[in-house]
Amino acid sequence: MRQTVPATTRPERQILRVADLQAQLGLSRTTIWRLRRAGQFPQPIRLSANTVGWPAHLIDEWLTARPKA
């Protein structure tokens, strides 16, 4: 099982995969990709031919910029 690390203790260059984002954000894989296509979520970086990930600092910035419920 994957463990998430609180944002305050993350290494600066940590890369989050889709499963990490699902666990951290409580969003489905489909919702993450829909938000990305709509320009409402950070763009991933390509790690290999079939793998993408998101720099943790971009996800932290995205969360900070989101309106509070």
C-alpha positions in Angstrom: 0.0 0.0 0.0 1.2 3.5 -0.8 1.8 6.0 1.9 1.3 9.7 1.4 3.7 12.2 2.9 2.3 15.4 4.4 3.0 18.4 2.1 5.1 20.1 4.8 7.6 17.2 4.9 7.8 16.4 1.2 11.1 16.4 -0.6 11.2 19.3 -3.1 11.6 17.2 -6.2 9.0 14.5 -5.3 6.9 13.2 -8.2 3.4 12.1 -7.6 1.8 9.4 -9.8 -2.0 9.2 -10.5 -2.5 6.7 -7.7 -0.8 9.1 -5.3 -3.0 11.9 -6.4 -6.1 9.7 -6.0 -5.2 8.9 -2.4 -4.2 12.4 -1.5 -7.0 14.4 -3.2 -9.8 11.9 -3.0 -10.5 12.3 -6.8 -10.9 9.5 -9.3 -8.4 9.0 -12.1 -11.1 10.1 -14.6 -11.7 13.4 -12.7 -8.0 14.2 -12.5 -7.7 13.8 -16.3 -10.9 15.7 -17.0 -9.6 18.6 -14.9 -6.3 18.5 -16.6 -7.8 18.6 -20.1 -10.0 21.5 -19.0 -7.0 23.5 -17.9 -8.0 23.3 -14.2 -5.3 21.0 -13.0 -1.5 21.1 -13.4 0.0 19.4 -16.5 2.0 16.3 -15.8 5.5 15.7 -16.9 6.5 12.7 -18.9 8.7 10.2 -17.0 8.9 7.6 -19.7 7.1 6.5 -22.8 4.1 5.3 -20.8 4.5 7.1 -17.4 3.6 10.6 -16.3 3.8 12.3 -12.9 3.2 15.6 -11.2 5.8 17.5 -9.2 4.5 17.6 -5.7 5.0 21.4 -5.4 2.6 22.0 -8.3 -0.1 20.0 -6.6 0.5 21.8 -3.3 0.2 25.2 -5.2 -3.0 24.0 -6.9 -4.5 23.0 -3.6 -3.6 26.3 -2.0 -5.2 28.2 -4.9 -8.5 26.2 -4.8 -11.5 28.0 -3.2 -12.3 26.9 0.3 -15.5 25.0 0.7 
